[in-house]
Amino acid sequence: MNFKLSQIPDRVAKPRKNGLTMVMDKGLSLEESRNLISAARPHIDIVKLGFGTAFVTPNLREKIDLYQSFDIPVYFGGTLFEAFLIRNQFNDYIQLCKDFDIHYMEVSDGSIIIPHAEKCGYIEKLTKHGIVLSEVGSKDAAHIIPPYKWIEQMKAELEAGATYVIAEAREAGNVGIYRGSGEVREGLVQEILTQIPGEKILWEAPQKAQQLYFLELVGCNANLGNIAPTEVIPLEAMRIGLRGDTFHLYLDKEKS
């Protein structure tokens, strides 16, 4: 940090296993990626190349190499995994990750229906090649999954070898663990946390109010994902009580 302040909560140091900030790259140019790294590198834990953008991104290899040269892991969005799978190209997906030296892989079923046992099988296979993040929840706002099903699927996917389970929200934050308005389905989230360790869940939280909710609920080391590149520094400030929304969160009232 640039100077000393008392009563700042302890953030897990990088490389960290919880307190993650996953940034969504939906098509940054190489120069924009360099600027992001320059501005926010200490606070970026993972970069996701959103949905299927990797297929149409110019200079893809250079971009991945750039992030990796600064020890920032990169992975392809779950939609790309599903695009390979529905075309019977699962082995091609594995080869793609090898070709680009990608060691993080997302398994999702938000766009296609995959029997859950089969999904767990893909997770098991991919753990032989790297770190698996498995996404739970549907991208269809009309498909409401009951809490017990979320918990059941998260448990099974962690047991299959996933390092983290991602709570689905899309890049807009209006499905899955959120209502169409972006409001958190609080009962669902709190029920999930009775059964699944918080450090194993990556909460997709693109909106500030959603980020604030999880920081207040879980603490400054909540795992948060789908963060816009321009929001990395504001989020880190909010994590440690240096934004109006969390200003009083960590202050010792007697000392202050």
For each residue, the residues with C-beta under 8 A, 3 or more apart:
1: 4 5 8
2:
3:
4: 1
5: 1 8 242
6: 255
7: 241 250 251 252 255 256
8: 1 5 240 241 242 250
9: 219 220 239 240 241 250
10: 220
11: 19 220 221 239 240
12: 16 17 18 19 221
13: 16
14: 42 45
15: 45 71
16: 12 13 19 20 45 221
17: 12 20 199
18: 12 198 199 221 223
19: 11 12 16 45 220 221 222 223 239
20: 16 17 45 46 164 202 223 224 225
21: 43 44 45 46 224 225 227 232 235 236
22: 45 46 47 48 202 223 224 225 226 227
23: 36 44 46 47 48 227 228 229 232
24: 48 50 171 206 225 226 227 228 229
25: 28 33 47 48 49 50 53 63 229
26: 50 51 53 171
27: 50 53 57
28: 25 32 33 36 63 229
29: 32 33
30: 33 34 59 62 63 66
31: 34 35
32: 28 29 35 36 229
33: 25 28 29 30 36 37 63 66 67
34: 30 31 37 38 66
35: 31 32 38 39
36: 23 28 32 33 39 40 44 229 232
37: 33 34 40 41 44 66 67 70 72
38: 34 35 41
39: 35 36 232 233
40: 36 37 43 44 229 232 233 236
41: 37 38 44 70 72
42: 14
43: 21 40 232 233 235 236
44: 21 23 36 37 40 41 47 72 232
45: 14 15 16 19 20 21 22 72 73
46: 20 21 22 23 72 73 74 75 104 225
47: 22 23 25 44 67 72 73 74 75
48: 22 23 24 25 74 75 76 77 106 225 226
49: 25 53 54 57 64 74 75 76 77 80
50: 24 25 26 27 53 77 171
51: 26 77 78 79 80 171
52: 55 56 77 79 80 83
53: 25 26 27 49 50 56 57 77
54: 49 57 60 76 77 80
55: 52 80 83
56: 52 53
57: 27 49 53 54 60 63
58:
59: 30 62 63
60: 54 57 63 64 100
61: 64 65 100
62: 30 59 65 66
63: 25 28 30 33 57 59 60 66 67
64: 49 60 61 67 68 74 100 101 102
65: 61 62 68 69
66: 30 33 34 37 62 63 69 70
67: 33 37 47 63 64 70 72 73 74
68: 64 65 71 72 73 74 101
69: 65 66
70: 37 41 66 67
71: 15 68
72: 37 41 44 45 46 47 67 68
73: 45 46 47 67 68 103 104 131
74: 46 47 48 49 64 67 68 102 104
75: 46 47 48 49 102 104 105 106 133
76: 48 49 54 80 81 96 97 102 105 106
77: 48 49 50 51 52 53 54 80 81 106
78: 51 81 82 106 107 108 110 135 166
79: 51 52 82 83 108 110 111
80: 49 51 52 54 55 76 77 83 84 93
81: 76 77 78 84 85 93 105 106 107 108
82: 78 79 85 86 108 109 110 111 112
83: 52 55 79 80 86 87
84: 80 81 87 89 90 92 93 96
85: 81 82 88 89 90 93 112 114 122
86: 82 83 112
87: 83 84
88: 85
89: 84 85 92 93
90: 84 85 93 94 122 125
91: 94 95
92: 84 89 95 96
93: 80 81 84 85 89 90 96 97
94: 90 91 97 98 125 126 129
95: 91 92 98 99
96: 76 84 92 93 99 100 102
97: 76 93 94 100 102 103 105 129 130
98: 94 95 101 102 129
99: 95 96
100: 60 61 64 96 97
101: 64 68 98
102: 64 74 75 76 96 97 98 105 130
103: 73 97 129 130 131
104: 46 73 74 75 130 131 132 133
105: 75 76 81 97 102 126 129 130 131 132 133
106: 48 75 76 77 78 81 132 133 134 135 166
107: 78 81 119 122 123 126 132 133 134 135 157 162
108: 78 79 81 82 111 134 135 166 168
109: 82 112 113 114 119 135
110: 78 79 82 135 137 138 139 140 168 170
111: 79 82 108 139
112: 82 85 86 109
113: 109
114: 85 109 118 119 122
115: 118 119
116: 119 120 153 156
117: 120 121
118: 114 115 121 122
119: 107 109 114 115 116 122 123 134 157
120: 116 117 123 124 156 157 159 160
121: 117 118 124 125 160
122: 85 90 107 114 118 119 125 126
123: 107 119 120 126 127 132 134 157 160 161 162
124: 120 121 127 128 160 161
125: 90 94 121 122 128 129
126: 94 105 107 122 123 129 130 132 161
127: 123 124 130 131 132 160 161 162
128: 124 125
129: 94 97 98 103 105 125 126
130: 97 102 103 104 105 126 127
131: 73 103 104 105 127 163
132: 104 105 106 107 123 126 127 161 162 163
133: 75 104 105 106 107 162 163 164 165 166 202
134: 106 107 108 119 123 157 160 162 164 165 166
135: 78 106 107 108 109 110 165 166 168
136: 150 153 154 157 165 166 167 168
137: 110 145 150 167 168 169 175 176 177
138: 110 143 145 168 175 176
139: 110 111 168 170 175 176
140: 110 143 175
141: 174 175 180
142:
143: 138 140
144:
145: 137 138 149 150
146: 149 150
147: 150 151 187 188 191 192
148: 151 152
149: 145 146 152 153
150: 136 137 145 146 147 153 154 167 188 191 192
151: 147 148 154 155 191 192 195 196
152: 148 149 155 156
153: 116 136 149 150 156 157
154: 136 150 151 157 158 165 192 195 196 201
155: 151 152 158 159 195 196
156: 116 120 152 153 159 160
157: 107 119 120 123 134 136 153 154 160 162 165
158: 154 155 161 162 165 196 200
159: 120 155 156
160: 120 121 123 124 127 134 156 157
161: 123 124 126 127 132 158
162: 107 123 127 132 133 134 157 158 165
163: 131 132 133 200
164: 20 133 134 200 201 202 223
165: 133 134 135 136 154 157 158 162 196 200 201 202
166: 78 106 108 133 134 135 136 201 202 204 225
167: 136 137 150 176 177 189 192 201 202 203 204
168: 108 110 135 136 137 138 139 175 176 177 204
169: 137 172 173 174 175 176 177 178 203 204 205 206 210 226
170: 110 139 173 174 175 176 204 226
171: 24 26 50 51 206 226
172: 169 175 182 206
173: 169 170 178 182 204 205 206 207 210 226
174: 141 169 170 178 179 180 181 182
175: 137 138 139 140 141 168 169 170 172 178 180
176: 137 138 139 167 168 169 170 204
177: 137 167 168 169 184 185 188 189 203 204
178: 169 173 174 175 181 182 183 184 185 210
179: 174 182 183 184 185
180: 141 174 175
181: 174 178
182: 172 173 174 178 179 207 209 210
183: 178 179
184: 177 178 179 189 210 213
185: 177 178 179 188 189
186: 189 190 213
187: 147 190 191
188: 147 150 177 185 191 192
189: 167 177 184 185 186 192 193 217
190: 186 187 193 194 217
191: 147 150 151 187 188 194 195
192: 147 150 151 154 167 188 189 195 196 201
193: 189 190 196 198 201 217 218
194: 190 191
195: 151 154 155 191 192
196: 151 154 155 158 165 192 193 200 201
197: 200 201
198: 18 193 201 218 222 223
199: 17 18 221 223
200: 158 163 164 165 196 197
201: 154 164 165 166 167 192 193 196 197 198 223
202: 20 22 133 164 165 166 167 223 224 225
203: 167 169 177 210 214 222 223 224 225
204: 166 167 168 169 170 173 176 177 224 225 226
205: 169 173 210 211 213 214 224 225 226 227
206: 24 169 171 172 173 210 226 227 228
207: 173 182 210 211
208: 211 212 231 234 238 245
209: 182 212 213
210: 169 173 178 182 184 203 205 206 207 213 214
211: 205 207 208 214 215 224 227 235 238
212: 208 209 215 216 238 245 246
213: 184 186 205 209 210 216 217
214: 203 205 210 211 217 218 222 224
215: 211 212 218 219 220 222 238 239 246 249
216: 212 213 246 249
217: 189 190 193 213 214 222
218: 193 198 214 215 221 222
219: 9 215 222
220: 9 10 11 19 215 239 240 241 250
221: 11 12 16 18 19 199 218 239
222: 19 198 203 214 215 217 218 219
223: 18 19 20 22 164 198 199 201 202 203
224: 20 21 22 202 203 204 205 211 214 227 235
225: 20 21 22 24 46 48 166 202 203 204 205
226: 22 24 48 169 170 171 173 204 205 206
227: 21 22 23 24 205 206 211 224 231 232 235
228: 23 24 206 231 232
229: 23 24 25 28 32 36 40 232
230: 234
231: 208 227 228 234 235
232: 21 23 36 39 40 43 44 227 228 229 235 236
233: 39 40 43 236 237
234: 208 230 231 237 238 243
235: 21 43 211 224 227 231 232 238 239
236: 21 40 43 232 233 239 240
237: 233 234 240 242 243
238: 208 211 212 215 234 235 241 242 243 245 246
239: 9 11 19 215 220 221 235 236 246
240: 8 9 11 220 236 237 246 250
241: 7 8 9 220 238 246 247 248 249 250 251
242: 5 8 237 238 246 247
243: 234 237 238 246 247
244: 247
245: 208 212 238
246: 212 215 216 238 239 240 241 242 243 249 250
247: 241 242 243 244 251
248: 241 251
249: 215 216 241 246
250: 7 8 9 220 240 241 246
251: 7 241 247 248 255 256
252: 7 255 256
253: 256
254:
255: 6 7 251 252
256: 7 251 252 253
